[in-house]
Amino acid sequence: MASGQADSSSVATPRPGHYEIDIANSTVAFTTRHLFGLLSVPGTFAISGGTANVAEPITESGVEVEIDAASFRTPTPLRDKVVRSAMYLNTARYPTITFSSKQWDGETLTGTLTVCGVASPVVLHVTESSVDEHSFTARATARVDRTDFGVTATRGMLDRYLDFTLTVRFVRQ
């Protein structure tokens, strides 16, 4: 698809330029399993900021995303409090989760996710995007192993993998 063309059914390439994340219209959703894999747990995080610098060629582009670690939410508030504690995310000490990528081929972002001060490589797969004159929205997925970040409490009781879906709207500056 040509740069800058609108298309909501596939991965569209945004126009080159500097974009900032529209945090009001961006989300991080996840699912994991607990009780030895018997039950699914959905949840969300809030995106607190970030940018995309879109270059031509697209492979020279970069993305930075900041996630508010204390915004961790599931349907169970008691669980949320425990996950935000030092036992898991330690949000008092590590308030921000970051993703940084300088490798973007239009369909994948290869970068570094930093959780609890520990950085590990992660690949985001862009599954769809839409582009207009002043913004673009992208949906991407990734599977993350929490033990890569030292989050190892209650092994066996909680699945080590979380499946993430990010829906992020970027506004051209």
N, C-alpha and C positions, 0 to 999 in steps of 0.2 A: 504494500500500500504506500502511496506517495506521502511524503512528510506533510503533516498538517491537515490531511483529509479526515472528515468525520466518519466514524464507523463504530456502531455500538455492538456489533456481533463478533468482532475479532480483536486482535491486538493492533491498534492503530499507533502510528508514530507521531508524537507531538512536534510542534514547530520548535526549532532551536531557540534557546533563551533561558532566563532564570525564572524559576517558579517557586512559590512558597506553598506549604501545605495549608489547606483550608481545614483547620482542626474541627470545626463544627460539622463538617460533612465527611469526616474520615473516621474509620473504626478499625480496631483489631479484634477479631473474633477467634476463639479457639475451642477445640474439643479435646478431651482426654478421657481416660477411663480410670475408675477406681473400684474398690472392693474386688481386688484380684481380677480386674478386667470385666466384671459383670455389668457395670453401669457406666453410661456415658455422662460426662460432666461438660456442659457448655459454659463459656464465659467470655468476658470482654476485657479489654484494656482501652484506655483513652490515649490518643495520639496528642502530644503536647506541642509539637513543632517539627519543623524540618523543611528541606529544600530539595529541588531537583535542578540540576544544571544540564540542560539538554543541548548537546553539541551535534554537529554534522561532520563526520559520521557519528551515528548513535553510539558506537562503541567507545567514544571518548566522553560519554556522559557520566554523571555521578548523581547519587541520591543519598541523602542523610535523613533519618527518621528518629525522632525522640518520642519515647513512650513513657507515660507516667506510671511507674511501677505500683504506686499506692492506689491506682485506679482499678486494680484487679477486682473483678466482680464475677460471681457465679450465683445460682439461685439460693445458695446457702450462706448467709452473712457470717455465721460462726466459722465456717471453712475459710472464708475470705480473710478474716482476722488472723487466723493461724498461718495462712499462706503469706500474708504481708509481714509476719513476724520474722525474727532472726532464724527460725527453723527452716524457712524456705527462701523468700525473696529479700528479707532484711531491708525493707523499704526505708527505714529510718537511716540506715547507712548508705544504701544505694537507691536513691529516689528515681533514677532515670535508667531506662533500658534503651540502648541505641542500636541502630542498624546503619552501617555505612557501606556504600558500594561505589566502586569506580569501574566496575565491569558490567556493562549493560549492553546486551546484544539485541534489545527490542522485545525478546521473549523471556529472558532470564536476567536476574540481577544476582551476581555473585559478590558477596560481601562479608562483613564481619558483624556478628551480633554480640553485644556486650551485655551480660546479665550478672548482677552481683559482683561487678568488677572483673569478671572473667570473659575474655573474648574468644569466640570460636567461629569458624567459617560456616556460612549458611547460604543456600541458594534459594532465591525466591523465583517462582515460576509465574510469570504474568499470564493469566488465563483470559483476560479480556480488558479492553480499554476503549474509551471514547474521547474524542478530541473535538474541541470547538475553537473559535478564534482566540479566546482568552484563557482557556484552561484545558486540563485533561484529567480524566479519572481512570485509575487503573485498579484492577483486582488481581492480587497475587496470592499464591499459596506456598506454604513451606511446612515441612515436618522437622521439629526440633527435639533433640534428646536433652532433657533437663539435666542429666548427669554430666553432660559436656561443660556445664557451667557450675559444677560443684553442688547443685541442688539434688541431694541424694537421700534426704530424709524419707522414711517410710517406704523403702524399696519393697516391691512386691505388692504392697497395699495400693499404691498409686502407680499407674503406668508411667514409664520413663519418657514416653513420647507425647508431644502435644502437636496437633495439627492446626496450623494457623491459616486464617484468611484475612488479608488486609485489603480494605477498600479505601483508597486514598485519592482525594481530589487536590490537584495542584493548580494554583492560580498564577498566571504569568505576571511578572512584576515589571 
